[in-house]
C-alpha cells in the first residue's frame, strides 16, 4: 500500500514537472520572438535617427540671426531629443567644403574664387513625425523662417522605410498571433493531461462533502506558482542568451532596450501565471461537472 502511494506521488510529481517544463519552453519561445521584435524596433529607431533634414542659410545672414534661428529650431517639437539635448548641429560653409573634399577628393577652390556651399543646420527628426505628410509640413514651416534659403531631406528614403516597416509589421503581427494561439493551446492541453490523473481525487473530495471552491483552491494555487515559476525560468534563460550574444557579437549591445526587456520578462511571468491558472480552472471545472461513469 505504501509503495503504491509513493509511486502515485512520484507519478504526480513527474506530471507537474512536465507541465513546468512545457510551460517554460513555450514561454521561452514566445520570449525569444519578443526579443527579436524588440531588437527590430530598436534597429528601426536607430535607422530613423539617421534621417536628417538640412536647413541651408542665406549667405548674408548675421551671426545674431543665425543663433536666433538655431534657438528657434531647437525648440521645435519635431526635433529629436536625447539625454544630451536636441539633436541639431551647425555646419559652416568651410566645414562643408572640407567634408566635400574628404568625400570626393575634388577641390573646387582651384576653379572657383568663392565657396558655393552655405552654412547649414542639420536636424534629426523625432520618429513620430517621420511620415511623408508630416515631413513635408516640417519642411514648409522651416522654409518660412527668416534666414532660411533652402530645406532638403531624403524623401525617397523616408517613404521606403515606412513602406517596408508596414510590411514587416504585418508579417511579425501574424507570426505573433499564430505563436500565442499555439502556446495557449499547448499549455492548456498539457495541464489538462496532468490533471487527468487527479480526476478521481477530485471526485473523492466531492463525495466527502468538499465545496467546489475548496477543491479548486490547491490546484489553482499550485498552477499559479508553476506558471509564474515557468515565466521566471524562461526569463532567466532569455537573459543568459542575450548576455552571451552581447559578449560574442559586435554591435549587438547597441540593439538593447533594457526597459522593454524588463517589460517582456514581467509579461512572461504574468502570462505564464494567468495561462496556467485559467487552464487549470477549466480542467478542474470540467471534472467537477462529470458524472462517475464519465470519469471512467
Buried (B, 14 or more C-beta within 10 A) or exposed (E): EEEEEEEEEEEBEEBBEEBBEBBBBBBBBBBBBBBEBBBBBBEBEEEBBEBBBBBBBBEEBEEEBBEBBBEEBBEBEBBBEEEEEBBBEBBBBEBBBEEBEEEEEEEBEEEEEEBEBBBBBEBBBBEEBBEEEBBEEBBEEBEEBEBBBBBEBBEEEBEEBEEEBEEEBEEBEEEBEEBBEEBBEBBBEBBBBBBEEBBEBBBEBBEEEBEBEEBBEEBBEBBBBBBBBBBBBBBEBBBEBBEEBBEEEEEBEEBBBEEBBEEBBEBBBEBBBBBBBBBBBEBBEBBBEBEEEEEE
